[in-house]
Amino acid sequence: MMFPRWRAGDAARFTPFFKAAGLIEIGHHAMNYSLHGAQSFALLSGIREKSGCYRFAYGDLNETASAFDALAAAA
């Protein structure tokens, strides 16, 4: 899971983020619990267990592709 944030002047960087906190954050922004209920929570929990969780700060959109390439190469 990736939580991007643009900030003027920031170099592209990833910061590991606790998976439990990531699940809560994605629940606030991307999950329609009132419509999908516990099924959506269970699906996101499964995805969370199989993936990394990062905050991604960047200040130049042109730097993002190489930053993601480097993260993938390190995996």
N, CA, C and O atoms as CSV, one atom per row, in Angstrom:
chain,resi,resn,atom,element,x,y,z
A,1,MET,N,N,0.848,-1.160,0.000
A,1,MET,CA,C,0.000,0.000,0.000
A,1,MET,C,C,0.897,1.227,0.000
A,1,MET,O,O,1.957,1.245,0.626
A,2,MET,N,N,0.454,2.241,-0.709
A,2,MET,CA,C,1.250,3.448,-0.866
A,2,MET,C,C,0.377,4.648,-0.528
A,2,MET,O,O,-0.750,4.778,-1.006
A,3,PHE,N,N,0.922,5.510,0.299
A,3,PHE,CA,C,0.218,6.732,0.689
A,3,PHE,C,C,1.061,7.922,0.235
A,3,PHE,O,O,1.971,8.340,0.951
A,4,PRO,N,N,0.769,8.469,-0.943
A,4,PRO,CA,C,1.590,9.550,-1.488
A,4,PRO,C,C,1.235,10.909,-0.894
A,4,PRO,O,O,0.105,11.161,-0.477
A,5,ARG,N,N,2.239,11.765,-0.874
A,5,ARG,CA,C,2.028,13.153,-0.459
A,5,ARG,C,C,3.005,14.033,-1.216
A,5,ARG,O,O,4.216,13.816,-1.169
A,6,TRP,N,N,2.473,15.024,-1.911
A,6,TRP,CA,C,3.307,15.979,-2.615
A,6,TRP,C,C,3.636,17.120,-1.660
A,6,TRP,O,O,2.768,17.652,-0.970
A,7,ARG,N,N,4.905,17.475,-1.643
A,7,ARG,CA,C,5.361,18.641,-0.882
A,7,ARG,C,C,6.417,19.344,-1.724
A,7,ARG,O,O,7.388,18.727,-2.162
A,8,ALA,N,N,6.222,20.616,-1.941
A,8,ALA,CA,C,7.153,21.381,-2.778
A,8,ALA,C,C,8.582,21.205,-2.268
A,8,ALA,O,O,8.865,21.384,-1.084
A,9,GLY,N,N,9.472,20.850,-3.192
A,9,GLY,CA,C,10.878,20.740,-2.866
A,9,GLY,C,C,11.328,19.416,-2.272
A,9,GLY,O,O,12.531,19.197,-2.126
A,10,ASP,N,N,10.407,18.524,-1.924
A,10,ASP,CA,C,10.800,17.232,-1.344
A,10,ASP,C,C,11.428,16.324,-2.390
A,10,ASP,O,O,10.962,16.243,-3.526
A,11,ALA,N,N,12.489,15.646,-1.985
A,11,ALA,CA,C,13.057,14.593,-2.826
A,11,ALA,C,C,12.156,13.369,-2.711
A,11,ALA,O,O,11.539,13.147,-1.669
A,12,ALA,N,N,12.078,12.583,-3.765
A,12,ALA,CA,C,11.253,11.375,-3.741
A,12,ALA,C,C,11.831,10.396,-2.724
A,12,ALA,O,O,13.016,10.066,-2.776
A,13,ARG,N,N,10.990,9.933,-1.801
A,13,ARG,CA,C,11.454,8.973,-0.795
A,13,ARG,C,C,10.280,8.174,-0.242
A,13,ARG,O,O,9.148,8.651,-0.163
A,14,PHE,N,N,10.597,6.945,0.135
A,14,PHE,CA,C,9.634,6.041,0.752
A,14,PHE,C,C,9.975,5.912,2.220
A,14,PHE,O,O,11.145,5.833,2.593
A,15,THR,N,N,8.949,5.892,3.052
A,15,THR,CA,C,9.125,5.662,4.476
A,15,THR,C,C,8.220,4.503,4.852
A,15,THR,O,O,7.010,4.572,4.632
A,16,PRO,N,N,8.787,3.421,5.425
A,16,PRO,CA,C,7.930,2.300,5.841
A,16,PRO,C,C,6.860,2.780,6.824
A,16,PRO,O,O,7.098,3.674,7.636
A,17,PHE,N,N,5.702,2.178,6.734
A,17,PHE,CA,C,4.535,2.578,7.515
A,17,PHE,C,C,3.930,1.310,8.101
A,17,PHE,O,O,3.810,0.307,7.398
A,18,PHE,N,N,3.549,1.334,9.367
A,18,PHE,CA,C,2.954,0.159,10.002
A,18,PHE,C,C,1.715,-0.295,9.240
A,18,PHE,O,O,0.859,0.518,8.892
A,19,LYS,N,N,1.624,-1.595,8.983
A,19,LYS,CA,C,0.512,-2.140,8.194
A,19,LYS,C,C,-0.840,-1.898,8.859
A,19,LYS,O,O,-1.819,-1.606,8.172
A,20,ALA,N,N,-0.910,-2.013,10.170
A,20,ALA,CA,C,-2.189,-1.782,10.861
A,20,ALA,C,C,-2.642,-0.340,10.674
A,20,ALA,O,O,-3.819,-0.082,10.427
A,21,ALA,N,N,-1.710,0.595,10.794
A,21,ALA,CA,C,-2.049,2.005,10.591
A,21,ALA,C,C,-2.440,2.258,9.140
A,21,ALA,O,O,-3.322,3.071,8.861
A,22,GLY,N,N,-1.778,1.557,8.212
A,22,GLY,CA,C,-2.127,1.690,6.802
A,22,GLY,C,C,-3.539,1.217,6.515
A,22,GLY,O,O,-4.258,1.830,5.726
A,23,LEU,N,N,-3.935,0.131,7.155
A,23,LEU,CA,C,-5.295,-0.375,6.968
A,23,LEU,C,C,-6.322,0.635,7.469
A,23,LEU,O,O,-7.347,0.853,6.823
A,24,ILE,N,N,-6.056,1.239,8.596
A,24,ILE,CA,C,-6.968,2.260,9.135
A,24,ILE,C,C,-7.028,3.450,8.188
A,24,ILE,O,O,-8.108,3.971,7.909
A,25,GLU,N,N,-5.868,3.883,7.692
A,25,GLU,CA,C,-5.846,5.039,6.804
A,25,GLU,C,C,-6.568,4.762,5.495
A,25,GLU,O,O,-7.334,5.602,5.023
A,26,ILE,N,N,-6.339,3.608,4.911
A,26,ILE,CA,C,-7.030,3.303,3.654
A,26,ILE,C,C,-8.534,3.143,3.903
A,26,ILE,O,O,-9.347,3.430,3.025
A,27,GLY,N,N,-8.886,2.692,5.077
A,27,GLY,CA,C,-10.299,2.601,5.429
A,27,GLY,C,C,-10.974,3.963,5.455
A,27,GLY,O,O,-12.141,4.094,5.085
A,28,HIS,N,N,-10.242,4.966,5.890
A,28,HIS,CA,C,-10.789,6.327,5.929
A,28,HIS,C,C,-10.963,6.913,4.538
A,28,HIS,O,O,-11.868,7.716,4.313
A,29,HIS,N,N,-10.100,6.519,3.597
A,29,HIS,CA,C,-10.075,7.181,2.301
A,29,HIS,C,C,-10.658,6.375,1.149
A,29,HIS,O,O,-11.080,6.955,0.148
A,30,ALA,N,N,-10.689,5.061,1.267
A,30,ALA,CA,C,-11.014,4.281,0.075
A,30,ALA,C,C,-12.044,3.180,0.300
A,30,ALA,O,O,-12.351,2.436,-0.632
A,31,MET,N,N,-12.566,3.061,1.467
A,31,MET,CA,C,-13.469,1.948,1.731
A,31,MET,C,C,-14.865,2.489,2.056
A,31,MET,O,O,-15.021,3.315,2.954
A,32,ASN,N,N,-15.849,2.031,1.340
A,32,ASN,CA,C,-17.228,2.434,1.580
A,32,ASN,C,C,-17.875,1.372,2.470
A,32,ASN,O,O,-18.635,0.527,1.998
A,33,TYR,N,N,-17.562,1.429,3.755
A,33,TYR,CA,C,-17.995,0.392,4.688
A,33,TYR,C,C,-19.520,0.290,4.755
A,33,TYR,O,O,-20.063,-0.808,4.880
A,34,SER,N,N,-20.202,1.417,4.674
A,34,SER,CA,C,-21.664,1.381,4.769
A,34,SER,C,C,-22.291,0.633,3.599
A,34,SER,O,O,-23.396,0.104,3.723
A,35,LEU,N,N,-21.600,0.584,2.473
A,35,LEU,CA,C,-22.114,-0.117,1.302
A,35,LEU,C,C,-21.617,-1.564,1.244
A,35,LEU,O,O,-22.393,-2.468,0.934
A,36,HIS,N,N,-20.333,-1.795,1.537
A,36,HIS,CA,C,-19.728,-3.115,1.355
A,36,HIS,C,C,-19.518,-3.885,2.656
A,36,HIS,O,O,-19.312,-5.098,2.623
A,37,GLY,N,N,-19.564,-3.217,3.778
A,37,GLY,CA,C,-19.487,-3.872,5.073
A,37,GLY,C,C,-18.188,-4.609,5.339
A,37,GLY,O,O,-17.122,-4.239,4.846
A,38,ALA,N,N,-18.309,-5.662,6.133
A,38,ALA,CA,C,-17.149,-6.419,6.593
A,38,ALA,C,C,-16.387,-7.080,5.451
A,38,ALA,O,O,-15.188,-7.329,5.571
A,39,GLN,N,N,-17.069,-7.365,4.348
A,39,GLN,CA,C,-16.395,-8.000,3.211
A,39,GLN,C,C,-15.264,-7.115,2.684
A,39,GLN,O,O,-14.193,-7.623,2.352
A,40,SER,N,N,-15.482,-5.812,2.604
A,40,SER,CA,C,-14.433,-4.916,2.112
A,40,SER,C,C,-13.273,-4.841,3.104
A,40,SER,O,O,-12.112,-4.771,2.700
A,41,PHE,N,N,-13.583,-4.856,4.385
A,41,PHE,CA,C,-12.537,-4.838,5.404
A,41,PHE,C,C,-11.688,-6.103,5.322
A,41,PHE,O,O,-10.463,-6.035,5.412
A,42,ALA,N,N,-12.324,-7.243,5.154
A,42,ALA,CA,C,-11.601,-8.513,5.045
A,42,ALA,C,C,-10.718,-8.536,3.794
A,42,ALA,O,O,-9.589,-9.023,3.845
A,43,LEU,N,N,-11.219,-8.019,2.686
A,43,LEU,CA,C,-10.435,-7.965,1.454
A,43,LEU,C,C,-9.199,-7.093,1.631
A,43,LEU,O,O,-8.096,-7.488,1.251
A,44,LEU,N,N,-9.381,-5.916,2.203
A,44,LEU,CA,C,-8.244,-5.026,2.426
A,44,LEU,C,C,-7.246,-5.620,3.412
A,44,LEU,O,O,-6.039,-5.436,3.254
A,45,SER,N,N,-7.730,-6.322,4.414
A,45,SER,CA,C,-6.833,-6.974,5.377
A,45,SER,C,C,-5.963,-8.016,4.682
A,45,SER,O,O,-4.775,-8.128,4.986
A,46,GLY,N,N,-6.533,-8.772,3.762
A,46,GLY,CA,C,-5.775,-9.763,3.012
A,46,GLY,C,C,-4.718,-9.125,2.134
A,46,GLY,O,O,-3.594,-9.620,2.052
A,47,ILE,N,N,-5.069,-8.032,1.478
A,47,ILE,CA,C,-4.105,-7.314,0.648
A,47,ILE,C,C,-2.978,-6.763,1.509
A,47,ILE,O,O,-1.809,-6.828,1.129
A,48,ARG,N,N,-3.326,-6.233,2.647
A,48,ARG,CA,C,-2.340,-5.654,3.558
A,48,ARG,C,C,-1.318,-6.684,3.995
A,48,ARG,O,O,-0.132,-6.369,4.098
A,49,GLU,N,N,-1.750,-7.898,4.251
A,49,GLU,CA,C,-0.836,-8.947,4.714
A,49,GLU,C,C,0.172,-9.347,3.644
A,49,GLU,O,O,1.264,-9.813,3.970
A,50,LYS,N,N,-0.175,-9.174,2.384
A,50,LYS,CA,C,0.686,-9.611,1.279
A,50,LYS,C,C,1.514,-8.484,0.673
A,50,LYS,O,O,2.247,-8.710,-0.290
A,51,SER,N,N,1.413,-7.305,1.207
A,51,SER,CA,C,2.099,-6.182,0.580
A,51,SER,C,C,2.866,-5.361,1.602
A,51,SER,O,O,2.660,-5.477,2.810
A,52,GLY,N,N,3.760,-4.525,1.077
A,52,GLY,CA,C,4.440,-3.563,1.927
A,52,GLY,C,C,3.540,-2.361,2.138
A,52,GLY,O,O,2.518,-2.211,1.469
A,53,CYS,N,N,3.917,-1.529,3.051
A,53,CYS,CA,C,3.121,-0.337,3.351
A,53,CYS,C,C,4.090,0.833,3.516
A,53,CYS,O,O,4.981,0.798,4.364
A,54,TYR,N,N,3.907,1.857,2.705
A,54,TYR,CA,C,4.831,2.987,2.695
A,54,TYR,C,C,4.097,4.315,2.580
A,54,TYR,O,O,3.012,4.404,2.004
A,55,ARG,N,N,4.711,5.325,3.138
A,55,ARG,CA,C,4.365,6.702,2.795
A,55,ARG,C,C,5.352,7.088,1.696
A,55,ARG,O,O,6.516,6.689,1.734
A,56,PHE,N,N,4.896,7.850,0.735
A,56,PHE,CA,C,5.750,8.287,-0.361
A,56,PHE,C,C,5.656,9.801,-0.463
A,56,PHE,O,O,4.598,10.347,-0.776
A,57,ALA,N,N,6.769,10.474,-0.195
A,57,ALA,CA,C,6.828,11.927,-0.316
A,57,ALA,C,C,7.563,12.270,-1.605
A,57,ALA,O,O,8.539,11.610,-1.964
A,58,TYR,N,N,7.101,13.286,-2.287
A,58,TYR,CA,C,7.769,13.720,-3.516
A,58,TYR,C,C,7.462,15.183,-3.772
A,58,TYR,O,O,6.425,15.701,-3.356
A,59,GLY,N,N,8.372,15.833,-4.458
A,59,GLY,CA,C,8.179,17.229,-4.814
A,59,GLY,C,C,8.266,17.464,-6.305
A,59,GLY,O,O,7.938,18.548,-6.789
A,60,ASP,N,N,8.706,16.453,-7.036
A,60,ASP,CA,C,8.853,16.552,-8.493
A,60,ASP,C,C,8.285,15.276,-9.112
A,60,ASP,O,O,8.835,14.190,-8.928
A,61,LEU,N,N,7.209,15.413,-9.829
A,61,LEU,CA,C,6.550,14.252,-10.421
A,61,LEU,C,C,7.490,13.472,-11.335
A,61,LEU,O,O,7.347,12.257,-11.467
A,62,ASN,N,N,8.430,14.137,-11.957
A,62,ASN,CA,C,9.365,13.459,-12.852
A,62,ASN,C,C,10.274,12.476,-12.117
A,62,ASN,O,O,10.798,11.554,-12.742
A,63,GLU,N,N,10.477,12.645,-10.815
A,63,GLU,CA,C,11.314,11.742,-10.033
A,63,GLU,C,C,10.588,10.474,-9.598
A,63,GLU,O,O,11.234,9.514,-9.179
A,64,THR,N,N,9.285,10.450,-9.686
A,64,THR,CA,C,8.528,9.338,-9.107
A,64,THR,C,C,8.779,8.005,-9.806
A,64,THR,O,O,8.885,6.978,-9.135
A,65,ALA,N,N,8.876,7.994,-11.119
A,65,ALA,CA,C,9.068,6.727,-11.842
A,65,ALA,C,C,10.372,6.061,-11.430
A,65,ALA,O,O,10.397,4.856,-11.179
A,66,SER,N,N,11.458,6.830,-11.356
A,66,SER,CA,C,12.729,6.214,-10.966
A,66,SER,C,C,12.709,5.790,-9.509
A,66,SER,O,O,13.361,4.807,-9.160
A,67,ALA,N,N,11.991,6.488,-8.649
A,67,ALA,CA,C,11.875,6.087,-7.253
A,67,ALA,C,C,11.129,4.755,-7.135
A,67,ALA,O,O,11.534,3.886,-6.363
A,68,PHE,N,N,10.048,4.590,-7.891
A,68,PHE,CA,C,9.309,3.332,-7.866
A,68,PHE,C,C,10.106,2.194,-8.497
A,68,PHE,O,O,10.025,1.052,-8.044
A,69,ASP,N,N,10.869,2.499,-9.532
A,69,ASP,CA,C,11.744,1.481,-10.130
A,69,ASP,C,C,12.763,0.980,-9.110
A,69,ASP,O,O,13.013,-0.222,-9.016
A,70,ALA,N,N,13.346,1.895,-8.354
A,70,ALA,CA,C,14.337,1.520,-7.342
A,70,ALA,C,C,13.690,0.678,-6.230
A,70,ALA,O,O,14.298,-0.278,-5.747
A,71,LEU,N,N,12.479,1.024,-5.829
A,71,LEU,CA,C,11.781,0.246,-4.796
A,71,LEU,C,C,11.504,-1.159,-5.300
A,71,LEU,O,O,11.706,-2.129,-4.569
A,72,ALA,N,N,11.047,-1.282,-6.537
A,72,ALA,CA,C,10.759,-2.599,-7.111
A,72,ALA,C,C,12.033,-3.438,-7.241
A,72,ALA,O,O,12.014,-4.646,-7.003
A,73,ALA,N,N,13.126,-2.799,-7.615
A,73,ALA,CA,C,14.389,-3.520,-7.766
A,73,ALA,C,C,14.908,-4.033,-6.427
A,73,ALA,O,O,15.593,-5.055,-6.375
A,74,ALA,N,N,14.589,-3.337,-5.362
A,74,ALA,CA,C,15.052,-3.724,-4.021
A,74,ALA,C,C,14.186,-4.822,-3.419
A,74,ALA,O,O,14.581,-5.443,-2.432
A,75,ALA,N,N,13.028,-5.069,-3.985
A,75,ALA,CA,C,12.093,-6.067,-3.414
A,75,ALA,C,C,12.541,-7.483,-3.684
A,75,ALA,O,O,11.871,-8.432,-3.275
